[in-house]
Each structure stands twice: as C-alpha cells, then as structure tokens.
Amino acid sequence: MEFGTAGVRGPVTEVGPELALAVGRAAGRNARASGDPLVVARDGRTTGPALAAAVEAGATSAGVDVRRAGQLPTPALAFAARGRHGLMLTASHNPPGDNGIKLFDDGQEYDRAAEHRVETAVESGVEPVAWDEYGDSERIAPLPAYREAVAGYARRFGTEPTAEVAVDCGNGMASLATPQVLRTLGAPVVALNADIDGHFRARESKPTPESLADLRAFVADSDATLGIGHDGDADRIVVLDGDGDIVHEDTVLAILAERYVRTSSADDPVVVTTPNASSRIDERVRAAGGRVERVRLGALHEGIAAADGTVVFAGEPWKHVHPAFGGWIDGVTSAAVVTRLVAADGLERLRDPVTERPYRKVSVRCPDRRKPGAMDRLVETLPDAFPEATVDTEHGVRLELSDGSWILVRPSGTEPYLRLYAESEHVDGLVADARECVERAIGN
C-alpha cells in the first residue's frame, strides 16, 4: 500500500476489505494515541458498505471508538473530523469499480509523515488490543450541521441569489449538500443527477466538458445564469457561465483568490496554489495586495501549514480550501461562495480583470525508470532554452517569462508520462519548443 496525492486509491481488488481492515487498525491506533474517536464515512460506491464494515472492525480492534457517519461528501467528513480523526472511503472521480481511503486529523488531510507511519504500520502489521480494550461504535449524523455551517459562512460574501442555478451532482455525494445549501441561501436550484448511484449511470464521475454535456445543454437552453458540476465526493467543482460554457478552472481560482485577499485584514495575505496553476492567479493576487506560494500537487494542506504569512485561500485546479471555514478541500463551500459572488457582481464582471491566455497540457511518454534522469537534465536544459525566464525547480521545472507566459514540466505520480503545461498568447510555439527539450531529456 502506498499513499498518492489523494490518499490510497485503486481498483477494489486492491483497495478492498483486507486493506480497509489494516488501514482501519493503523488509523485506529493513531486515534487512540491522541485519545480521539475515529469518524468513518463513505461515498455512494457499491463497495462502500463492505469497506466501512472492515474499517470499523480494524479500528475498534485497535482500541478506538468509531463514529459511523454513513454516506457523506468528503468535505462533510472533514468537518465532522474537527478535533478528532477521520477516515473517508472514496475514490473521488475515479470509475465505479475503484475505491479509496483518505485520512484526516482535526479536519485536515494527513501529511506525508503521518501517511508514511500508516504505510509502515500496514506493512508490518498492527496487533489488535486485548479483548476487553476493544472500542465501541455509534452512529452520528453530522450532515445537517455541515450544511448549516456552509450556508452561514457563505453569507459573508456577495448577496442573496435570485437567478436560477443548475447543479449537476453526477450521482455523487453533492446530492446531499450543494442543492440544499444553495436553496437555504435563497437560490432557485435545478438539481441534475441528484440521486446517489454507485454505478454513476448518468455520467462518469469526473466532471469534464464531455461528461457535463447534459448540464451544459441545460444551462444554455434555460434561465440559469450559473452552472455547477461536481465529482463523486463533492470536493471538486466546475463552474459554467449562463451560455453553458465552462469557466477555466484557473480563472475560478483567480476570482476567489483576489476576493479573499482584498477582503482580508491580514498584514501579509497569502494564497497557496500548485505549480500547474496559471500566472493569472499571481497577477490578481498581486493586484489585490497579496502574494502566492506554491506547493506540490495534492498537498495544499501542507502548503497552508508551511506558509510564511496568513493563508487566506488555497486552491489547485477544481479544488479549493477556504481556511477561514476549514482546512479541507470543499467543493460545496466553493459552490455556495461562487453563487453569492455571482449574484452580487455577475460572472462576466468577476472575470473581466482576469487575463485568460491560451493554455495547453501535454503528456510526453516517459517510463518511470527514466523520470529522475530526465528531470535532472531538464533542470539544466529547459532554462538554457529560455534564458530570459525566471526558474523555480522546487516542484518540477517551472519557467516564468516577462510577458506573463509560463511553462511547467513535472513527472506524473501515477502514469508513465512527463506532464508539460504552458500558458501564453503564443502557446503552440512555446509548447513545441519546450516539448523538444523534454523529448531530448527523456531520450525519445
């Protein structure tokens, strides 16, 4: 077992009851050491009940009390795990035959050190406690409190929405939260695919331009001024304008980042994002009087903890953390905040200050064994090809050019590719030049 950028995830033949039992026992030992119960929740996948039962058996046999929260959006599990430990069974936007495990401590995802301790414990095995030290379990229902808290937080922003909002829940856990929160805020909501279905029969769980085709068509042909799409566990959000067109994920980040910085009273407001995020975020944050710090993909929580300054917002494409509300990725809260902002200012007015340059993402095939050597070579050769650029090699190789263009090359953590990202008014030429460097470094 090995944690990736979003916990443990894979086919249920690999992430099955046996692994769930072992991780539950390891997580239970951690929770017991801190005197906390372990909150366990799951998404709507058909394999979830079996895995939840295995987690509960493992955790209680480690001597910790389990709080069974049933089906929840991942951000609602994080909310329920404040002041205690949490375990979420979800494969997020993966296909229905997959499952996954994410661990939380006081509402925040485990950092790498904590994940490594669980990996080690699973590999070496954790013995159950004595029979008379087993923990117990009880059912809890944190969803109403979560929905109320999200609505209360979102009222800090914008105004009460009166125009129709269309929400595609994708047969996932957003069905339990986003339509209800938006209606509480006053929005007329049309909810699509809002029945929980572990097979994701309506569309694939990952919200893409293709999978959101029905939502796009509905928004374009209706009175809705805003569309929102979620993935299976409601930590991701995709925003559509009133014509049914998807708003670029980095533009959504830039809008939220600027608003948080402008309304912050901090002396040094910081926005944490990832290396693959657009420079349009930096531009809007600087204009609002803040600054950006970057952290590796999938580690926003680590970036927040390590930041030098007051983090007012954190986000990577499609995923946002609202630190004043909680330290977890929360697509439901993003939906509520965006809806209120759009109600106050209109989406076009919010987008107007954001410079949207053409963007490309290219995958260049590279066997895993060649990745370290290729990246070492690119540290030298990519800056040589663009001598006028500033260089950051902390998370791959990222080059910033004086005209706002940028390039990033990083190894994929899950597939045999180097990922090449670029944004520029002349993006095709920039990608071609950068790809040539990448292919030489790989030895293609």
SENUKOL-988602 format. One record per residue (C-alpha): x negated, y negated, z negated. Coordinates in steps of 0.05 Angstrom, whole numbers, padded with zeros to 5 digits, always signed. Each point is the difference from the previous one (the first is absolute). Example, Ala and Ser with C-alpha at 12.3 -4.5 7.8 and 13.67 -1.06 7.14 Angstrom:
2
-00246+00090-00156
-00027-00069+00013
END
This chain:
444
+00000+00000+00000
-00024-00070+00017
+00033-00067-00007
+00005-00044+00062
+00019-00072+00008
+00071+00014-00026
-00006+00057-00049
+00001+00073+00021
+00040+00012+00063
+00008+00058+00050
+00042+00058+00023
+00040+00034-00055
-00041+00063+00013
-00058-00039-00031
+00037-00049-00045
+00046+00052-00030
+00024+00023-00068
-00068+00030-00019
-00036-00066+00011
+00057-00039-00033
-00006+00044-00062
-00075-00012-00004
+00005-00075+00012
+00058-00005-00049
-00043+00034-00053
-00060-00045+00014
+00043-00063+00000
+00035+00025-00062
-00067+00006-00036
-00016-00072+00019
+00067-00025-00025
-00006+00040-00065
-00069-00030-00013
+00031-00070+00002
+00062+00020-00039
+00046-00015+00058
+00056+00041+00032
-00004+00016+00074
+00055-00026+00045
+00013+00045+00060
+00041-00020+00061
+00007+00025+00072
+00024-00023+00068
+00054+00034+00040
-00042+00056+00032
+00030+00069-00004
-00063+00026-00034
+00004-00053-00055
+00041+00038-00052
-00047+00060+00000
-00061-00044-00006
+00032-00042-00055
+00015+00064-00040
-00072+00022+00008
-00027-00068-00022
+00046+00001-00061
-00025+00070-00019
-00072-00021+00008
+00007-00064-00039
+00040+00028-00058
-00049+00058-00005
-00055-00053-00008
+00037-00025-00061
+00031-00063+00028
+00073-00021+00000
+00030-00008+00070
+00052-00051+00020
+00037+00026+00061
+00022-00059+00043
+00028+00039+00059
+00001-00032+00069
-00030-00070+00002
-00036-00047+00047
-00074+00002-00016
+00000-00072-00026
+00057+00018-00048
-00043+00057-00027
-00057-00049-00010
+00048-00048-00036
+00022+00057-00045
-00073+00018-00014
-00017-00066-00032
-00031+00014-00068
-00006+00075+00016
-00024+00047+00054
+00039+00017+00064
-00001+00052+00054
+00036-00009+00067
+00013+00057+00048
+00002-00031+00069
-00034+00005+00067
+00025-00071+00017
+00006-00006+00076
-00027+00070+00016
+00043+00053+00035
+00052+00038-00041
-00043+00063-00007
-00052-00039-00039
-00001-00020-00073
-00047-00040-00044
-00018-00020-00071
-00016-00070-00025
-00021-00016-00071
+00011-00063-00040
-00023-00029-00066
+00037-00059-00029
+00034-00013+00067
-00063+00000+00042
-00029+00054+00045
-00058+00040-00028
-00067-00029+00020
-00054+00043+00032
-00031+00019-00067
+00066+00024-00028
+00016+00038+00064
-00068+00033-00003
+00013+00024-00071
+00065+00032+00023
-00035+00033+00059
-00053+00028-00047
+00052+00025-00048
+00039+00034+00055
-00062+00034+00028
-00025+00024-00068
+00069+00015-00028
+00035-00028-00062
+00021+00050-00053
+00070-00009-00029
+00006-00021-00072
+00024+00046-00055
+00072+00023+00006
+00023-00045-00057
-00032-00062+00031
+00038+00000+00065
+00034-00065+00018
+00074-00008+00013
+00038-00033+00056
+00060-00045+00008
+00037-00035+00055
-00007-00076+00009
+00034-00047+00049
-00045-00060+00014
+00031-00019+00067
+00052-00051-00024
-00051-00038-00042
-00048+00000+00059
+00052-00028+00048
+00020-00053-00050
-00073-00020-00011
-00014-00006+00074
+00061-00044+00012
-00018-00044-00060
-00072-00009+00025
+00021-00015+00071
+00045-00057-00023
-00063-00040-00012
-00007-00007+00075
+00041-00034+00053
+00076-00004-00003
+00059+00047-00002
+00006+00036+00067
+00066-00008+00037
-00018+00028+00069
+00005+00074+00016
-00061+00044-00014
-00008+00069+00032
-00040+00051-00039
-00023+00067+00029
-00014+00045-00059
-00024+00058+00045
+00036+00054-00041
-00049-00018-00055
-00003-00028-00070
+00013-00072+00020
+00072+00024+00005
+00003-00003-00076
-00029-00070-00007
-00007-00050+00057
+00073-00007+00022
+00023-00004-00072
-00052-00053-00019
+00016-00043+00061
+00074+00004-00014
-00013-00021-00072
-00036-00060+00028
+00061-00018+00041
-00021+00025+00069
+00051+00033+00046
-00036+00066+00014
+00009+00052+00054
-00037+00063-00021
-00022+00049+00054
-00022+00071-00014
+00014-00011-00074
+00014+00073-00017
-00058+00038-00031
-00020+00057+00046
-00064+00040-00012
-00003+00018+00074
+00002-00074+00022
+00051+00018+00053
+00015-00072+00019
-00072-00019+00018
-00070+00016-00019
-00019-00027-00068
-00056-00046+00024
+00031-00066+00022
-00028-00016+00069
+00027-00038+00060
+00023+00066+00029
+00032+00029-00063
+00034-00066-00015
+00033-00003+00069
+00070+00006-00029
-00013-00055-00051
-00030-00045+00054
+00060+00011+00045
+00049-00012-00057
-00032-00065-00021
-00004-00025+00071
+00074+00013+00012
+00027-00023-00067
+00005-00062-00043
-00059+00022-00043
-00055-00052-00006
-00049+00049-00032
-00016+00074+00005
-00039+00042-00051
-00027+00070+00011
-00029+00046-00054
-00038+00065-00003
+00018+00061-00039
-00018-00024-00070
+00013-00075+00010
-00069-00026-00012
-00007-00024+00073
+00040-00054+00033
+00008-00022+00072
+00034-00066+00015
+00041-00015+00063
+00022-00068+00025
+00071-00016+00022
-00015+00024+00071
-00019+00068-00025
-00074-00011+00012
-00050+00024-00052
-00039-00055-00035
-00074+00018-00001
-00018+00030-00067
-00058-00049-00010
+00047-00058+00012
+00044+00025-00056
-00062+00005-00044
-00021-00071+00019
+00069-00028-00016
+00004+00033-00068
-00073-00015-00017
+00007-00074+00016
+00065-00006-00041
-00031+00033-00060
-00062-00044+00002
+00040-00065+00010
+00046+00015-00059
-00056+00024-00046
-00024-00041-00059
-00066+00039-00003
-00065-00039+00007
-00028+00054+00047
+00057+00036+00035
-00024+00063+00035
+00033+00044+00053
-00027+00071+00005
+00005+00035+00068
-00036+00052+00040
-00054-00004+00055
+00049+00017+00055
+00045-00059-00016
+00002-00061+00045
-00038-00065-00009
+00068-00034+00005
+00007+00018-00074
-00065-00035-00017
+00021-00061+00039
+00067-00009-00035
-00030+00015-00069
-00055-00051+00010
+00052-00051+00024
+00039+00011-00065
-00062-00008-00044
-00017+00073-00015
-00050+00051+00024
-00001+00072+00024
-00037+00060-00028
-00002+00066+00038
+00000+00072-00027
-00002+00068+00034
+00064+00024+00033
+00047+00033-00049
-00032-00032-00061
+00038-00064-00012
+00007+00018-00074
-00076+00005-00006
-00008-00067+00035
+00048-00033-00047
-00038+00027-00060
-00068-00021+00027
+00019-00069+00027
-00036-00061-00024
+00059-00047-00011
+00075+00005-00009
+00031+00047+00050
+00067-00029+00021
+00014+00049+00057
-00030+00063+00030
+00017+00035+00065
-00021+00042+00057
+00040+00012+00063
+00071+00020-00019
-00016+00006-00075
+00003-00056-00051
-00015-00009-00075
+00035-00056-00038
-00045-00006-00062
+00048-00046-00038
+00052+00056+00005
-00044+00062-00004
-00066+00029+00022
+00028+00050+00049
+00017-00001+00075
+00073-00018+00005
+00039-00003+00065
+00066-00012-00035
-00026-00063-00034
-00030-00023+00066
+00067+00009+00033
+00034-00042-00054
-00052-00056+00002
-00002-00003+00076
+00076-00003+00004
+00002-00058-00049
-00055-00038+00037
+00033+00010+00067
+00066-00024-00029
-00033-00064-00023
-00046-00017+00059
+00018+00045+00058
-00048+00051+00027
-00025-00043+00058
-00018-00057-00046
-00038+00048-00045
-00038+00029+00060
-00015-00067+00033
-00065-00017-00038
-00028+00070+00011
-00048+00008+00059
+00017+00067+00033
-00057+00022+00044
+00003+00064+00042
-00018+00060-00042
-00026+00069+00019
-00015+00064-00037
-00041+00054+00036
-00021+00069-00024
-00067+00025+00026
-00010+00074-00009
-00056+00017-00048
-00012+00067-00035
-00003-00007-00075
-00073+00021-00002
-00019-00058+00044
+00037-00054-00037
-00055-00019-00051
-00054-00006+00052
+00044-00038+00048
+00021-00050-00053
-00073-00010-00021
-00018-00016+00072
+00059-00048+00008
-00024-00040-00060
-00058-00021+00044
+00027+00004+00072
+00069-00032-00007
-00027-00066-00030
-00054+00000+00053
+00053+00001+00054
+00036-00060-00032
-00056-00042-00030
+00044-00060-00014
+00046+00040-00047
-00002+00004-00075
-00006+00072-00024
+00030+00039-00058
-00020+00072-00009
+00034+00016-00066
+00058+00039+00032
-00024+00020+00069
-00029-00054+00045
+00043-00063+00006
-00021-00059+00043
+00032-00069-00004
-00009-00047+00060
+00005-00075-00004
+00064-00003+00042
+00038+00043-00050
-00011+00065+00039
-00023+00060-00039
-00021+00073+00009
+00000+00058-00049
-00028+00070+00008
+00012+00050-00055
+00002+00076-00004
+00067+00034-00007
+00007+00035-00066
+00047+00054+00028
-00015+00010+00074
-00061+00008+00045
-00002-00072+00023
-00033-00067-00010
+00054-00054-00002
-00013-00064+00039
+00043-00060-00016
-00004-00067+00035
+00039-00065+00003
-00015-00055+00050
+00030-00043+00055
-00047+00042+00044
+00012+00066-00035
-00009+00047+00059
-00070-00025+00015
-00018+00001-00074
+00025+00072-00007
-00038+00022+00062
-00066-00029-00025
+00010+00028-00070
+00022+00068+00024
-00064+00006+00042
-00041-00011-00064
+00042+00051-00038
-00007+00053+00054
-00075-00010+00003
-00005+00006-00076
+00040+00065+00001
-00041+00027+00058
+00060+00009+00047
END
